Every structure is written in structure tokens, then in C-alpha cells.
Amino acid sequence: MAIDRKQLIIEAATKSFSLFGFKATTMDQVAKIANVGKGTIYTFFKNKEELFDEIISSLISEMKRAADEAMDSTLSFHEKVHRGLYQILEFRLKHQLTIKLFQEEKEMGTPAVMEVMIKLEDAILGYLKEKIIAAIDKGEIQECNPEVTAFIMLKLYVALIFDWEKRNEPLEKEEIAKLFEQYIFKGLSNR
């Protein structure tokens, strides 16, 4: 029964954070949505931040699973990275909680939300870094600094998907894949 209540609380908090953001969510709201006493929440979580952290950790795991599912072992490394990154960014775009967090970070700069956004980005970078190290070990790509390479890959991808759209027509998934391959794997040189 205890696990069910904890899960109810997590689901209720996720709903509340998704609707109202971190700053506007209260433990009273979460208790009401979960249909439990406020004290019940504190038997599982010390405070709102700890509850939020639990939800974000679960979200990161879901995101990694979605990326792994998008990767096919028969594909080239650059195609795997493209599919994985695309899946992660699509996940972030479609998941109501991350949408609300991006909005709150941009509009209010809530410190707890800013921390979480860094945690999300670090998780994505760590995931990419692992994939890059594995590709180096298998001889799929040349020796490079995996941390810097993960950072460049993510930032290029984010720029092509989000930043480009601010002033231009959105790029198609296939076009993003081609550009990513050209700039990261082939380079611009004719030699």
C-alpha cells in the first residue's frame, strides 16, 4: 500500500508541476490531487525539492530509454546519434512537464528549475559521451575528446531544431540528419 501512495503522490506532483510550474506548486495542491493528507507526502519526501528531484530523475530515465529504443544497432554511428538526439529533443518537446519547465526557466528564472534544466542537459551530455566513447572503442569514429564532442553535437542539434526555427521555416528531420552528418562527420572540406 505504501508504494501505491508514493506513486500517487509522484503522479499528482507531476501533474501539478506540469500545470502550474515548480514555483506555483504547493504541497497542499499535491496532497489534494493525490487525495492524501499533506503529512503522508512528508513520510516519503522531505520537501517539495526532493519530490521534484525524484520526478526529474524518473524523467531522465524515460528520456534515455526513448533514445535507446530509437537506436538500431545496424545503423552507422552518426545515424544512431541523430536518431537518439532527435528522440530526446522530441521527448522534451512533447512532455508536458519539460514544456512547463522551459517556460518557467525563461519567464521567471526560478533557481530550482534552472538547476533541473542543467541536470537534464548534463544527463543528455553524459548519455552522448557514453555513446561517443563506445564508438571510439569500436573504431567507428576517430579519437576525440568525448565530452567536448558531446557538447558540440548537442548544441548543433539544438541550434538546428530550436534556434533556426525562430527566424526560418523549420527544417525537416531528414535535412537535420544530413546537416548533422555534414558538419560533424564529413566536414566542409572538399579534400
N, C-alpha and C positions, 0 to 999 in steps of 0.2 A: 504493500500500500504506500510506503514511504517513497518509493521510486516513482509511482504514479503521480503523487503530489508534486514531487520535484519537477517532473516532466510537465505537469500542468502549469506550474509557475514559470518554467522556461518558455513554454509556448505563449503564455499570457504576456510575459515581458517582451518577447519578440514582437508580438502584435502591437503592444503599446509603444515600443521603441520605433517600430515601422510607421505607426500612425502619427505619433507626437514628437519623435526625436528623443535623444537622450536627456536633454535639459528639462523638457516638459513632462517626462515620465516620472511618476511618483510611485513609491512602494504601495500606497493606498490604491492607486489605479490598478497595479499589477494584481494585488490581492482581490480586488473586485472582479477583474476579468477572469482570474483563475478560480474564483469562488472559494477562496480560503481566507483564513484570518491573517492579518498582517504579521502576526507572531510566527505563523507557520513558515513564511518566507525566510525569516531570520533564523530558523532552525537549519536551513540549507545554505543560506548566503549571508555573509557578514553585513553587506551593504549593497546599494544599487550598482556600484562599480564592479563588485565581484560577480554579480548576476550578469551584468553586461559583458564582462570578460568571458564568462562561460559560454554565452551565446556567440560571441565573436570567434572563440576557439572552434566551436562547432561549425560555424560558417566557413572558416578557413579550411577545415577538413572536407566539407562538402565541395568547396571550390576545387581543391586538389583532386578529389575523386572525379569531378566533372572533367577536369583537364586530362586525367589519366584515361578515362573512358573514351576521350576524343582521339587519343593517340593509338595508332596502329603500328605494330612492330615491323610491318613490311614496308613502311614508308621511310623516305630519307629523313635525316635529322632535321633539315630545315622545314620539311613538311610537317613533321611531328611538332616542332616548336610552334609553327604557325597555328596548327590546329589547337594545341594546348593553350596558347596565349589567347587565341580568339575565343575559346570556350570560357576561359577565366573572365575575360572582359565582358563577354555576353552575360555570364552569370551575374557579374556585378551590375550590369545594366538592367537585368530583369528582376533581380531580387529586391523586393520592396524595402528591406532594411538598409541595404547598401545605398539605394537611391536616396532615402531619407538622410542617411549619414553624410553623403556627399553634399546634400543641400544644407544641412546644419553646419557642416565644416565651412562651407563657402559663405553662408549668410551670417553666422554667429561666431564662428571660430571657437566653439566650445572645446576647452582643453582636453577633456576626456575623449571626445570624438576625434580630435586631431591625433591623439595618441593611438587610437584604434586604427585610423587610416594609415598611420605609419606602420603599425603592426601588420595590417593587411598587405601593404606594399612589401614589407620585409618578408612576409610569408611567400609572396609571389616570387620575389627575387631569390629566396632560398631554394624554392622549388626549381626555378630555372637553372640556378647554379648547379644543383644536383644533376640535372639533365645534361648540362654542358660538360661537367666532369666525366660523366658516363660516356658521352660522345667522344671526348678526347681519348679516354681509355680504350675505346673500341676502334680508334683510328678514323672515325667518321669526320672529324674536324681537326684542324691543326692546333698545336699548343697555343693557349692564350690564357689570359687572366680570367677565370670563370666569373668572378664577382663583377668585374668591370663589364664583361661581355653580357652578363645577365642584365645589368643596369641599362646598357645601351639598347639591348633587344627590347626590353620593356618600354623604355622611353620612346623609342622609334614607333613601336606598335601603338602606344597611347597617342602619340602625335598623329599618326595616320588615321586612327579611328576617331578620336575626340577633337583634337585641335584643328585638324584640317576642315572638319565639318562646320566650324564656327564661321568660316568665310567662303566655303566652297561646297559644291554638291558632295554628299557622302560617297566614299569610294566603295566599290563592290568588294566582297570578300576575296574573290579571285585576284583582283587588282592589288589588294593589300598584300596578298601572298606573293605576287610577282615582284612588287616593290621591295618587300622584306628580303626576298631571295637575292634580288639585285644588289641592294645596299649592304646587306650583312654577309652574304655568302659568295657572291661573284665580284662585287666591287664595280667601280665605274671605268676602270682602265680597259683599253682595247687590247692590251697585250696579254 
